[in-house]
Amino acid sequence: MAEMRVEVFADAVSTALGDRLVALLLYGSTAREEQALPRADVNTLLICDAVDDALFAALEPAVQAWARTGRPAPLVFTEREWRESADAFPIEYEDIRQAHRLLAGRDPWAGITVRREDLRRQVEVELMGKLVRLRQAYLTYRSDGKRLTEVIVGSAPGLFTMLRSVLRLSGRPVPNGIAEVAREAAALIGFPATALDVVVVHARGPKRLALAPHDPRAAAYLAVVAQTAEFVNHIA
């Protein structure tokens, strides 16, 4: 699969949109200290003056070339949507704010405020949703190590997003690295510091996670999610 540097993609998007571009951001794991991790995602967010079919047509060549490298298309907001959606996506706004790089356009953060009550509500809802879905999957695949591995690996990025949000809600500093987030969250919430080693090691590579049927590490991971959800339920 051909590589395409994010700077090349940014230049292509900027050329295609001209004055219609407000901002193009790189965010997530590639904008944190773990950017060298072999399994880090490359996520982008595009803010434009408006969204219409002419915009999609202008972006199509750049985005298709980007997709051929295995990268997802950018999230797309109008400038008005971006300014009015912090209450709808407080977790995402705070996470992107902490770890992003401006690739093109201007800084979109001026005047953006996330209310603590909005953040707490979304964290509670998403954690409980994650917990019940994980229990359902664990009940189904507990004896199937391969599928159990897929479930745990697939849920881990979302869990670390939740853990960073819990640290923010509690007024704690939020580290960049996932191992440091796991350690700080364990100290705050009270789950064993080693309970998330299973997904930290997988993310750091090169060794891939391979759970056995009835693997106790999966049960320990599930217990972390449950304990985190209970902790958030009692945050004032």
MARVOMI-782736 format. One record per residue: x, y, z of N, C-alpha, C, CB in turn; residue in three letters. Coordinates in steps of 0.05 Angstrom, whole numbers, plus 32768, in hexadecimal, padded with zeros to 4 digits. Glycine has a CB too. Layout:
BEGIN
XYZXYZXYZXYZALA...
END
This chain:
BEGIN
80117FE880008000800080008012801980007FED80008019MET800D802B7FED801E80437FEA801A80558002801780517FD0ALA803080638009802F8076801E802980928013804A8077802EGLU801C80A38023801780BE801C801A80CF80367FFB80C2800FMET802E80E08036803380F0804E801B81028053804D80FF804CARG80158107806D7FFE811880738002813480697FFA81188091VAL801B813E806780208158805D8019815A803F803E81608061GLU801E814480308016814480147FF8814580118022812A8006VAL7FEA813680227FCD813680227FC3815280287FC181228036PHE7FCF815F803C7FC6817A80447FCA818D802D7FD68183805DALA7FE0818C801F7FE5819D80087FD081997FF3800181997FFDASP7FC881807FEE7FB581797FD97F9981847FE17FB3815B7FD5ALA7F9281827FFA7F78818C80047F7881AA80027F7281828021VAL7F8D81B7800B7F8F81D4800B7F8D81DF7FEE7FA881DD8018SER7F9A81D27FDC7F9981DA7FC07F7D81D77FB47FAE81CB7FAFTHR7F7181C07FBB7F5681BA7FB07F4181CD7FBA7F4E819E7FB7ALA7F4381D67FD37F2E81E67FDF7F3382047FDF7F2981DE7FFBLEU7F4C820D7FDE7F5282297FDE7F4682377FF67F4882367FC4GLY7F37824D7FF07F2C825E80067F15824F80157F2282777FFBASP7F0C8239800B7EF6822B80197F00821C80317EE982178005ARG7F1A821780327F26820980497F28821C80617F4281FF8042LEU7F1E821380787F21822180917F39821580A17F07822080A2VAL7F3981FB80A47F4F81EE80B37F4F81D080AC7F4C81F280D1ALA7F6781C580AB7F6B81A880A97F7D81A080C07F76819F808DLEU7F73818E80D17F82818680E97F89816880E77F71818B8102LEU7FA1816280F17FA8814680F77FA3814381157FC6814080F0LEU7F96812D811D7F90812A81397F93810C81417F7481348140TYR7F928108815B7F9280EC81657FAE80E2816B7F8580DA8152GLY7FB280C881697FCB80BB81717FE380C581617FC8809D816ESER7FDF80CC81487FF680D581387FFF80F281407FEF80D5811BTHR7FEE8100814F7FF6811A81597FFF811981767FDE812D8156ALA800081018182800B80FE819D802680F2819C7FF880EC81AEARG803180ED81B3804C80E181B5804D80C581A9805580E181D2GLU803680B781A98037809C819E8035809C81808021808C81AAGLU803C80B38172803A80B48155804B80A08148804180D0814CGLN80608096815580718082814980678066814C808D80848155ALA80518062815A80468047815E803E803C8143802E80488171LEU80438022813F803D8016812580208015811E80497FFA8124PRO800E801581327FF28013812D7FE3802D81327FE57FFD813DARG7FF1804481317FE4805D81367FD38065811E7FF98073813BALA7FBB807081237FA98079810E7FB2809481047F8C807A8118ASP7FAA809B80EB7FB080B580E07F9480C280DB7FC180B480C6VAL7F8C80D480ED7F7180DF80EC7F7380FD80E57F6280DB8106ASN7F61810680D47F61812280CC7F45812D80CF7F6B812680AFTHR7F43814880D37F2A815680D67F2B816F80C47F24815E80F3LEU7F17817280B37F16818780A07EFF819A80A67F13817C8083LEU7F0481B480A97EF081C880AD7EEF81DA80957EF581D880C8ILE7ED781DD808A7ED381EC80717EBF820280747ECB81D9805ACYS7EBD821480607EA9822980617E8D821E80607EAD823D804BASP7E89820980507E6F81FC804C7E7481E080417E5C820C8039ALA7E5F81CF80437E6281B480377E4D81B180227E5F819E804DVAL7E5681AC80097E4481A87FF37E5181957FDF7E3D81C37FE5ASP7E43818E7FCA7E4E817A7FB87E6781847FAA7E3981727FA3ASP7E69819E7FA57E8181AA7F997E9981A57FAA7E7C81C87F93ALA7E9581A77FC57EAB81A17FD77EB581847FD47EA381A77FF4LEU7EA281717FD47EA981557FD27EB781507FB77E9081437FD4PHE7EAE815C7FA27EBA81587F887ED781637F887EAA81667F72ALA7EDB817A7F947EF681857F957F0981747FA67EF581A27FA1ALA7EFF81687FBB7F0F81587FCD7F15813C7FC37F0281577FE8LEU7F0481327FB17F0481167FAA7F20810B7FA17EF181117F94GLU7F2E81197F8F7F49810E7F887F5C810B7F9F7F55811F7F73PRO7F5D811F7FB07F70811E7FC77F6881087FDB7F7181397FD5ALA7F4E81067FE07F4480F37FF47F4780D67FE97F2780F97FFCVAL7F4280D27FD07F4680B77FC47F6380AF7FC67F3C80B77FA8GLN7F7580C17FC07F9280BA7FC27F9980B47FDF7FA380D17FB7ALA7F8E80C37FF17F9380BF800E7F8780A480177F8680D5801ETRP7F6F809D800D7F63808480157F72806C800A7F468083800AALA7F7F806F7FF37F8F80587FE97FA780517FFA7F99805F7FCCARG7FAE8063800C7FC4805D801F7FB9805080397FD380768026THR7F9E804B80397F91803F80507F89805380667FA4802C805DGLY7F89806D805F7F81808280727F648089806F7F93809B806FARG7F56808E80857F3A809780837F3880B380797F2D8094809FPRO7F2180B9806C7F1B80D480647F1980E6807C7F0280D58053ALA7F1D810080797F1A811280907EFD8113809A7F23812E8089PRO7EFA811980B47EE0812280BE7EDC813E80B27EDF812380DDLEU7EC3814580AA7EBE815E809D7EA9816E80AD7EB5815A8080VAL7EAF818780B47E9D819980C17E9C81B380B17EA6819F80DEPHE7E8581C080B17E8581DC80A87E9081EC80C07E6981E680A0THR7E99820580BB7EA3821580D17E8D821A80E57EAE823080C6GLU7E74821F80DC7E5F822380EF7E59820A81007E45822B80E0ARG7E5981F280F37E5581DA81027E6B81D681177E5581C280EFGLU7E8481DC810F7E9A81D981227E9781EA813A7EB581DF8114TRP7E8E820381367E8B8216814C7E738210815E7E8982328142ARG7E60820181547E4781FC81637E4581DF816D7E2F82028152GLU7E5981CF816B7E5681B281717E6781A981897E5E81A2815ASER7E7381BB81977E8381B381AF7E7281A581C47E9281CB81BBALA7E5881AC81C57E4781A081D97E3E818481D07E2E81B181DEASP7E3F817F81B67E37816481AB7E4F815081AC7E2D8167818FALA7E67815B81A97E7F814981A87E94815381BC7E8A8148818CPHE7E8E815681D57EA2816081E87EBA814F81EB7E9581658203PRO7EB7813481EC7ECE812281EE7EE0812781D77EC5810581EFILE7ED5812781BF7EE6812981A77EF3814481A57ED48124818EGLU7EE5815981AC7EF1817481AB7F09817681BE7EDD818A81B1TYR7F06816C81D67F1B816F81E97F33815D81E27F1281678206GLU7F2D814581D77F42813381CF7F52813E81B77F37811781C8ASP7F43814981A47F518155818D7F60816E81957F3C815C8177ILE7F54817E81A77F62819681AF7F7E818F81BC7F5181A681C4ARG7F7E817981CC7F97817281D97FAC816881C67F92815D81EEGLN7FA3815981B17FB7814C819F7FAF815181837FB8812E81A5ALA7FB9816781777FB3816D815B7FCB817D81507F99817D8159HIS7FCB817D81357FDF818E81277FD0819B81107FF7817D811DARG7FD381B5810D7FC781C480F77FD781BF80DE7FC581E280FELEU7FCA81B380CA7FD781AC80B17FD381C2809C7FCD819280A6LEU7FBC81CF809C7FB681E480897FA081F680947FAD81D8806EALA7F9F820F808B7F8A822180947F93822F80AE7F7182138099GLY7F7E823780BE7F83824680D67F7A823780EF7F76826280D4ARG7F84824081057F7D8233811F7F5E823581247F8D82408136ASP7F50821F81277F338220812A7F29822081477F278209811CPRO7F3C8223815A7F34821F81767F2B823981857F4B82148185TRP7F30825081797F29826981877F0A8269818D7F3182818176ALA7F03826D81A67EE7826F81AE7EDA825481B27ED9827D819AGLY7EE8823E81AF7EDC822381B37EDE821C81D17EEA820E81A1ILE7EC8821881DE7EC7821081FA7EB781F781FE7EBB8228820BTHR7EC281E4820D7EB381CC82147EAA81CD82317EC581B2820FVAL7E9181CB82367E8681CC82517E8B81B1825F7E6881D38252ARG7E9381B382797E99819B82887E818188828A7EA381A282A4ARG7E698194828D7E51818382907E4B817482767E3981948298GLU7E518180825F7E4D817282457E61815B82437E518186822EASP7E7A8160824B7E8E814B824A7E878134825C7EAA81578252LEU7E7F813A82747E79812482877E618113827D7E72813082A2ARG7E4D812082727E36811282687E3D80FF82517E208125825FARG7E4D8109823E7E5580F882287E6680E182307E6381098212GLN7E7980E682437E8A80D1824D7E7A80BB825A7E9F80DB8261VAL7E6680C3826A7E5580AF82787E46809E82637E4280BD828BGLU7E3980AC82507E29809D823C7E3B808A822C7E1B80B2822AVAL7E51809482227E62808382117E6F806C82207E7880948204GLU7E77807182397E83805B82497E6E8045824E7E8E80668263LEU7E56804D82557E428038825B7E3B802982417E2880458267MET7E398038822A7E35802A82117E4B8017820A7E31803E81FBGLY7E64801F820E7E7A800E82097E7A7FF5821B7E95801D820DLYS7E737FFA82347E727FE482487E5E7FCE82407E6D7FEE8264LEU7E467FD6823A7E317FC282347E377FB482197E157FCF8232VAL7E437FC282067E4A7FB581ED7E617FA281F07E527FCA81D7ARG7E757FA982017E8B7F9782077E817F7E82157EA07FA58217LEU7E6F7F8282287E647F6A82367E567F5882237E527F73824DARG7E477F6382117E397F5381FD7E4D7F4381EC7E277F6581EBGLN7E627F5181E37E767F4481D27E857F2F81E27E897F5881C7ALA7E8C7F3581FB7E9A7F22820C7E8A7F0982107EA27F2F8226TYR7E707F0D82157E5E7EF682187E5D7EE482007E427F00821FLEU7E5F7EF181E87E5E7EE281CF7E787ED481C87E567EF581B9THR7E8E7EE281CD7EA87ED981C37EBC7ED081D97EB57EEE81B2TYR7EB37ECC81F17EC57EC582077ED57EAC82007EB57EC08220ARG7ECA7E9981F17ED87E8181EA7EE77E8281CF7EC57E6981EASER7EE57E9981C27EF27E9C81A87F087EB181AA7EDC7EA58192ASP7F207EA881AD7F377EBA81B27F3B7ECE819C7F4F7EAB81B6GLY7F387EC681837F3C7ED8816D7F287EEF816D7F3B7EC98152LYS7F0E7EE881707EFA7EFD81707EFC7F0E81897EDE7EF0816DARG7F027F02819F7F067F1181B87F1C7F2681B57F0C7EFE81D0LEU7F327F1E81A87F487F3081A37F3F7F4881927F5F7F228195THR7F2F7F42817D7F257F57816C7F147F6B817B7F157F4B8155GLU7F047F61818D7EF27F72819D7F037F8481AF7EDF7F6181AEVAL7F167F7981BD7F267F8981D07F377F9E81C17F397F7681E1ILE7F447F9581AC7F557FA8819C7F447FBE81907F647F988186VAL7F2C7FB781867F1B7FCB81797F107FDF818D7F057FBD816CGLY7F0D7FD781A67F017FEA81BA7F167FFB81C87EF17FDA81CESER7F2F7FF381C67F44800081D67F48801E81D07F5E7FF281D2ALA7F49802781B77F4C804381B27F36805481BF7F4D80498194PRO7F1D804A81BD7F07805981CA7F0A805A81E87EED804C81C2GLY7F13804481F47F17804482117F2C805882197F1F8028821ALEU7F42805A820B7F56806D82127F4C808A820F7F6F80698201PHE7F3B808F81FB7F2E80A981F97F1E80AF82127F1D80AA81DFTHR7F0F809B821B7EFF809E82337F1180A3824C7EED80858238MET7F278095824E7F39809882657F4580B482657F4F80838264LEU7F4C80BE824D7F5680DA824C7F4180ED82567F6080E18230ARG7F2880E8824E7F1280FA82567F0D80F982747EF980F38247SER7F0F80E182807F0C80DF829D7F2280EE82AB7F0D80C182A5VAL7F3A80ED82A17F5080FD82AE7F49811B82AC7F6B80F782A0LEU7F3F812482957F38814082927F22814882A67F2F81468275ARG7F0D813782A87EF7813D82BA7F00813F82D67EE2812782B7LEU7F15813082DD7F1F812F82F87F35814482FD7F2A811482FFSER7F3A815582E97F4E816A82ED7F6A816082ED7F4981798306GLY7F6F814882E17F8A813D82E17F97814382C67F89811E82E5ARG7FB2814582C67FC0814882AC7FBB812F829B7FDF814C82B1PRO7FBA813482817FB5811E826E7FCF8118825E7F9E8124825BVAL7FDD810282637FF580FC82547FEF80F68237800380E38261PRO800380F782267FFF80F0820A800080D28205801580FE81FAASN801480C48211801780A8820B8002809682188032809F8215GLY7FFB8081820B7FE6806F82157FEE8061822E7FDD805B8200ILE8007805982318011804C8249800E805E8261802E80428246ALA80148078825D8013808C82727FF580928279802180A6826AGLU7FE4809382657FC78096826A7FBD807F827B7FB780988250VAL7FC4806682747FBC804F82837FC5805082A07FC680358276ALA7FDD805982A47FE8805A82BF7FDA806F82D08006806082BFARG7FD6808782C47FC9809D82D37FAB809682D87FCB80B782C3GLU7F9E808A82C57F82808382C97F7F806D82DE7F75807982AEALA7F91805A82DE7F90804582F27F938050830E7FA6803082EDALA7FA6806383117FAA806F832B7F91807F83347FC28082832BALA7F84808C83217F6C809C83287F54808B832E7F6680B08312LEU7F4F8077831C7F368068831D7F38805083307F2E805E8301ILE7F50804583327F54802F83447F56801383387F3F802F8358GLY7F578011831E7F5A7FF783127F787FF083117F4E7FF582F6PHE7F7F7FD6830F7F9C7FCE830F7FAB7FDB82F87F9E7FB0830DPRO7FC27FE582FE7FD27FF382EA7FDA7FE182D27FEB7FFE82F6ALA7FDA7FC782D77FE27FB482C27FCA7FAB82B07FF07F9C82CETHR7FB27FB382B77F9B7FA882AA7F997FB0828C7F827FB182B8ALA7FA57FC682857FA47FCF82697FBE7FC9825A7F9F7FEC8268LEU7FD17FBB82677FEA7FB482597FE47FA5823F7FFC7FA3826BASP7FCF7F95823F7FC97F8482287FC47F95820F7FB07F73822EVAL7FB87FAC82117FB37FBC81FA7FC97FD081F57F987FCB81FCVAL7FD77FD8820A7FEE7FEA820680047FDC81F77FF97FF48222VAL800A7FC481FE801F7FB481F080177FB081D280247F9981FEVAL7FFE7FAA81CE7FF57FA681B27FF87FC081A27FD77F9E81B1HIS7FF17FD781AD7FF37FF0819F80107FF881997FE5800781AFALA80227FF181AB803E7FF881A8804C7FE68194804C7FF781C2ARG80417FCE818F804C7FBC817C80697FB58183804B7FC98160GLY80767FA38173806A7F96815B80597F7D816180817F8F8148PRO80597F75817B804B7F5D8182802D7F62818380547F52819DLYS801E7F52817580007F5681747FF37F46818B7FF57F4C8159ARG7FDD7F5181957FCE7F4381AA7FC17F2A819E7FB97F5681B6LEU7FC27F1581AD7FB57EFC81A67FAA7EEF81C07FC87EE88197ALA7F907EF481C57F847EE981DD7F7C7ECC81D97F6C7EFA81E5LEU7F7D7EBD81EF7F747EA281EF7F577EA181F77F857E908202ALA7F497E8B81F17F2E7E8881FC7F2D7E8B821A7F227E6C81F4PRO7F197E9982247F177E9E82417F2F7EAC824D7F137E838250HIS7F3C7EBC823D7F557ECA82457F4E7EDD825C7F627ED9822EASP7F5C7EDB82737F567EEC828A7F5C7F0A82847F657EE382A2PRO7F6E7F0F82717F747F2B826A7F5C7F39825E7F8C7F2C8256ARG7F4B7F2B82507F337F3782457F1F7F3E825B7F257F248231ALA7F1D7F2C826F7F0B7F3182857F167F4982957F097F198297ALA7F307F4B82987F3C7F6282A77F377F7C82987F5A7F5D82ABALA7F387F7B827D7F337F93826D7F167F9C82707F397F8E824FTYR7F047F8982707EE87F8F82737EE27F9B828F7ED77F758270LEU7EF07F9182A37EED7F9C82BE7EF67FB982BF7EFD7F8B82D2ALA7F0B7FC082B07F157FDC82AF7EFF7FEE82A47F2E7FDF829EVAL7EF17FE6828F7EDC7FF682847EC57FF982987ED17FE9826AVAL7EBE7FE482A57EA87FE582B97EB07FF882D07EA17FC982C3ALA7EC87FF682DA7ED0800682F07ED2802482E87EEB7FFD82FBGLN7EDB802982CF7EDC804482C67EC1805082C37EEB804582ABTHR7EAE804182B87E92804A82B67E86805182D17E81803682A8ALA7E8B804082E57E81804583007E8E805F830C7E87802D8313GLU7EA8806283077EB6807A83117EA9809483057ED38079830APHE7EA4809382EB7E9880AB82DE7E7C80B182E97E9880A782C0VAL7E6D809B82EE7E52809F82F97E5280AE83137E44808482FDASN7E6880AF83217E6980BB833B7E7980D5833B7E7580A88350HIS7E8280DE83237E8F80F883217E7A810E83247E9E80FB8307ILE7E7E812083367E6B8136833A7E6D814B83247E6F81448355ALA
END
